[in-house]
């Protein structure tokens, strides 16, 4: 996986290969996956630029690249995760964020 360069803040990934060089080394991504991922990626960056809360972004249902997919382009969100590497924690939703209860994992407590 290649993470696009970002100036600061959160790193964003939307399950599609959006890096052109990396995409050339992999089987082609068919539509609508590539376009759907690009719209969602752009939507997340727009929202982060406004200071939106990351967990609220995961619940986003906007027409400009819904983060929480409920059939858009035939796709459905089945998992969401927020990693906090500095704090050595992550939070995840087995299902749609905002509709399912989240679970938190404290890696420091588990691994010491």
N, C-alpha and C positions, 0 to 999 in steps of 0.2 A: 504494500500500500504506500502511496505517496501522499503526503499532506501538503496542500498548497501553502506557499509562503504567506505568512500573515505578519503584519507589523507588530501587533501586540494582542494580548487578551487570549480568548478561547481559540482552540483549534477546532475546526468544523469538518465533519465527514458525513456524506449523505448516501453511502453505499454504492455510488457509481464511480467509475474511473474517469476523473475530470482532468487529469494531467495528460497532455498530449503525448509526451515521450513515453510515459508508462503505458498508455493505451496502445501504442504501436507494438509493444512487447506482449500483448495479451490478445485473446480472441476478441473480435469486434463486439461491441455492445449494441444490441439491437434497440430499436425504438419500441416503446417509449421510455425505456430505462434511462438512457443518456440524457434526454431532454428533461425528464422528470427530476432526475438528480440535480441537474444544473439549476432548474428553477428553485428547488428547495434550498440548494447551497446559497444561491443569490439572496433568497428570502432570509435565511439565517443571518447572513452578513449584514443585510439592511437592518434587521432588528437589533443585532448586537451593537451596531453603530449608534443606535438611539438609546442604548443603555438598558434595553429590555432584559428582564430576568430570564436566565437560561431555562429554568423549569417551565416558565410560561411559554417560551418559544417552542418547547417540545409539544405543547398542546395546540399550537397554531393551526387554524383551519382556513386561512386566507386563500383566495382564489389565485394568488400570485405564487403558488408553490407551497401548498399546505404541508406542514411538517408532519402532522398527525394524519396519515393517509387513511381514508375510509372509502376506497374504491377509485380514487383518482388514477387515471391511466391503468385501471385494473389492479392497482396496488393497495396493500393494506399494511399499516404499521403493526408489527407484532412484538416489538421490543424497542426500548429507548434506554439510553444510559448517559450519565454525566460523570466523567472522571475528574477528580481533584488530586493530581499527583503530588503536589506540595503537601497537602494534608494527608496523603496516603489513604484516601477514601474514594469510594464511588457509590453512586445511587442508581438503581435501575428499576424499570417497570417491565414486567412480563406482560406485555400488552400495551395499550395506548396510555401514554402519560395523561394524567388528569382524569382518566376513567378507572384505572387500576391503581391499587395501593402500591406505593414504592417500597423498595427494600434498600437498606444502606449496609455497606460493608466497610469495616474499619481494618485496613490491611496492616496497620501498625499493631493492632491488638492481636491479629492472627499470626503475623510473621515476626513480630518483635522489633 
